[in-house]
Amino acid sequence: MAVTTTARLRHCSVPPRKMRLVANLVKGMPIQKALDVLNFTKRSAAFHIAKTLKSAAANAFSMVGTDHVKPEDLFVKSITVDPAPSAKRIRFQSMGRVFRYRKRHSHLTIVLEERATTPAPVATKDKGKPTTEGEGAEAQVKKTAPKKAKSAAKKPAKKTPAKAAKNAAAKGKKPSPAKKSKKAK
């Protein structure tokens, strides 16, 4: 049973564009994590969203009861920010002129939903398939583990006749006549 609850804040004095910036931060988060993010967000809209989020969580608990819903199972399904009626104001300018400006307001709607918790699968052995526990799981891991790449053996660098003669002289041997360089001829 998935619980869905809503909470609304109407005629908030924060413009919708500024409210949406903060609302997008917490969309899809669990409520506790969303409240943590909002507490450390330095915008005035964060206070209003946190207040409405707490209200939505309280609505979920009062509607179903704390026995059926756990706070860690609730997450923010959606946050919608709609424009509300703007307050029109005037500002007096020079030479007797008047400029109008609008104080924009917004409506905030938060929808919470309970995350479905599925029980862990039961381990059974059917038709030779490995289980999630014991030897079968280890064998499955060994089969699916990537094989280590064989390191390519490094080929020794080709020795030039001059280097071969130098190495032979360092070891106290005489270089063979076939290995003499062309410069020596």
N, C-alpha and C positions, 0 to 999 in steps of 0.2 A: 504494500500500500504506500504509494508516494504522496507525501503531504506537500501541497502547494499553498503558500500564503503570500499575501501582498500587504504593502503599507504605502501610503501616499502622503506626500508633503505638498501642499498646494500654496500658490502665491508666495513662493520663496523669493527673497530679494536678490538672489544671485542670477546673473544672466545665463541663458541656456548654454552658450558656447563655453563659458567658464566652468559650468557645472558638469558638462560632458567630459571635459579633460580629466576630472577627478573620477567620474563614474567609470570611465574606461579602464582605470587602474585596477578596480576590484571586481570587474565582471568575471564570473566563473569561479571565483575563489570560495573556499569555505569561510563561514562567517567570522570565525575567530581570527583567521589570517587577514581577512579584509579589514576587520576593526584595528588590527595591529598596523596595517599599512596606512589607514586613515588617521590614526593617532599621530603618526610622524609625517603627515603631509602638511606643508605650510600653505594651505589655501583655505579661504573662508568656506568654500563649498564642502570641504572635507568634514567640517563639523555637522552640517546639515545632512549629509549622506550617512554619517555614522549614527546620528540620532534616528534617522528613518530606518536604518538597518537594524538597530536594537529594537525598534518598534515592531518590525516584521518578524524578528525572532520571538519576541514576546507573544505576538499573535499566533505563531505556530505552536508554542507551548500551551497557550490557553485554549486553543481550538482542539488539540488532540490530547494534550496532557504530557507530562514529562516522562511517564512510563513508556510511551510509545515512540517518542522522538528524542533523540540525543542531540545535543548542540553540535557535536563534531560531525554529524551526518548531514547537517543543513549547509547548503551552498547557495551562492547568488546566481540564480538562473538568468535573470535579465534585469537591467536597469534602463528605464526610459526617462529621458528628460525632454519635456515638451514646453514650448513657449506659453507663457501666461500673458494676460493683458498688461501692456506697458503703461506706466504712469507718465503723462506728458507734463513737462515742466518748461519754463522759459528762463532765458538768461539775457539780461539787458546788456546791450552793446553800445558803442559810441554813436553819436549823432542820432540818438533816439531810436535806434533799431532794436529789434528783439529777435534772438535766436532761440529756436526750440531744440530741446533734447529730450530723449526718452530714457526713463529708468526702466530697464527690462527686468521682467520677473519670469519664473519658471515653475513648472509642476514636475515633481519627482515621483516616480513609481518604481518600487523595488519588489521583485518577485523572488521568493525563496523556494527551494525545492529540496526534498529529502533525497540524498544520494542512496541508491539501492545498494544494500550490502549483501553480497552473495556468499553463501557458505563455501568453505574450501572443499575441493573435490575429494571424494573418498578413494583411497588407493586400493585397487583390486588388480588381480592378474587374470586377464582374459585372453585366450588364444595366443599366448606367448608374447604379448605386448608388455614392455617394462612398465613398472609402476612409478609413482612419484617418490617412493621411499625405497631404501635398501639397495640391494645389489643391482636391481633392474635400472634404477635411476643412474647409478654410476656407470653401468654399461652403456646407457643411452648417451651420457655425457661424453664418454670415450669415443663413441661412434661419431658424434656430431662435432667433436672438438677439431679445430683446424690442424692439419699436419704441419709440422715445422718445415720450413723451406731448407733444403740442403744447401749448405754454403758451397759456392763454386770454388774449386781448387784453383789457387792462383798459379798461373803459368810463370815460370822464371823468365825474366827479361832476356832477350837475345844479347849475347856478348859479341861485341865487335872484336876483330882481331887485335886491335891495339890494346883493348882492355884485357883480353885473354893473355897477351904477352906480359902486361904489367902485373897481373895476378900471379902468373907463373914465376916471374922474377921475384915477387915478394915472398913466394913460398920457397925459393931457392932452386927452382927447376929451370931448365932451358926450354924456351918455347919451341914447339915442333915447327919444321920448315913450312908445313902446309898452312899453318895458321898465321903466317906473317902477313902483314898488311901490304897493300899494293904500293904504298908510299915507299916502302923499304926497297922495292925492286928498282 
